[in-house]
Each structure stands twice: as structure tokens, then as C-alpha cells.
Amino acid sequence: MKEISCCGINCGECEYFGSICVGCNKSCGKPFYIEEGKSCRIYECVKNKKCLENCGKCEELPCDLWMNTRDPKFTDEEFLNYIKERIKTLKENN
């Protein structure tokens, strides 16, 4: 199932999607792993600040916010490939 978040992540591939999480789009940037009362910073920027459908519509992609929200499990190379994959996903689904 494809459920693409505003930052290009396919929520449908996540093991938690459909059970404890409905994804960023349906939760308005508040997936299960975000602290209660807060929202994802990327979601806040693209949806609420810039009023865009997704990051693929932003001229600054990939921005510093993307580069600074890195999962520590990734090596530098893995992270850059992950960024490229998300950008590709956004462009394919726009």
C-alpha cells in the first residue's frame, strides 16, 4: 500500500502503519513516535508554514531541515541515498 507522507516517506511500508499509526498525512504530522503535543518539524514547515502539498513542491528541497532530521542508524552514504530516494518518490507522486 502506498501512503506517501509530505516528506516522501512511504508510510505504507512501515510495520506500524495501520496498527498504531495512520501516517503523517492523516495524523497532521503527529505520527506515533512524535512527543505528545508536538508535530513533525518537516510537516509543520511544508504544510503549515509554506502551505504546500508536500516537500516536492518546495524550491529548497532538500533543505537544512531535511538534512538535520537524520536517523542516527544511517551512515553518511545511506542517509544521502535515503534523501535521494524520498525526493524521487515525491517527484513520481506529484
C-alpha positions in Angstrom: 0.0 0.0 0.0 1.3 3.5 -0.9 0.7 6.1 1.7 3.3 8.8 0.9 4.0 11.4 3.6 4.6 15.0 2.8 8.4 14.4 3.0 8.4 11.4 0.7 8.4 8.5 3.1 6.2 5.6 2.2 4.3 5.1 5.4 2.6 2.0 3.9 6.0 0.2 4.2 6.3 0.9 7.9 5.5 -2.0 10.3 3.4 0.3 12.5 1.2 1.7 9.7 -2.4 0.7 10.1 -1.9 -0.6 13.7 -0.6 2.1 15.9 0.0 4.8 13.3 -2.2 6.3 10.5 0.7 8.1 8.9 1.8 11.8 8.8 -0.8 13.0 6.4 -3.8 11.6 8.4 -2.3 12.5 11.8 -1.5 16.0 10.7 2.2 15.5 11.3 1.8 13.7 14.6 2.9 10.1 14.0 3.1 7.7 17.0 6.8 8.5 17.6 6.5 12.3 18.0 6.2 13.6 21.5 2.6 14.3 22.5 1.6 17.9 21.9 4.2 18.3 19.2 4.3 17.8 15.4 7.0 16.7 13.0 9.1 19.8 12.1 9.1 18.9 8.4 5.3 18.6 8.3 5.0 21.9 10.2 7.2 23.6 7.7 5.8 22.3 4.4 2.1 22.1 5.4 1.5 24.8 7.9 4.2 27.4 7.2 4.6 27.1 3.4 1.1 25.7 2.8 2.4 23.2 0.2 1.0 19.8 -0.6 4.4 18.2 0.1 8.2 18.9 0.1 8.3 18.0 -3.6 6.7 21.4 -4.3 9.3 23.3 -2.3 12.1 25.1 -4.1 14.5 24.4 -1.2 14.4 20.6 -1.4 16.4 19.1 0.2 16.7 21.8 2.9 18.6 22.1 6.1 15.6 20.8 8.0 15.7 17.5 6.0 19.5 17.3 6.5 19.2 17.9 10.2 16.5 15.3 10.8 18.7 12.3 10.3 18.1 8.8 11.8 21.3 8.0 13.6 21.2 4.4 12.3 22.3 5.7 8.8 25.8 6.1 7.6 26.6 9.2 5.6 26.2 7.3 2.4 23.0 5.6 3.5 21.5 8.9 4.6 22.2 10.6 1.3 20.7 7.7 -0.6 17.7 7.8 1.6 17.3 11.5 0.8 17.6 10.8 -2.9 15.0 8.0 -2.6 12.5 10.3 -0.9 13.0 13.1 -3.5 12.4 10.5 -6.3 9.3 9.3 -4.5 7.9 12.8 -4.2 8.6 13.6 -7.9 7.0 10.4 -9.0 3.9 11.0 -7.0 3.4 14.7 -7.8 
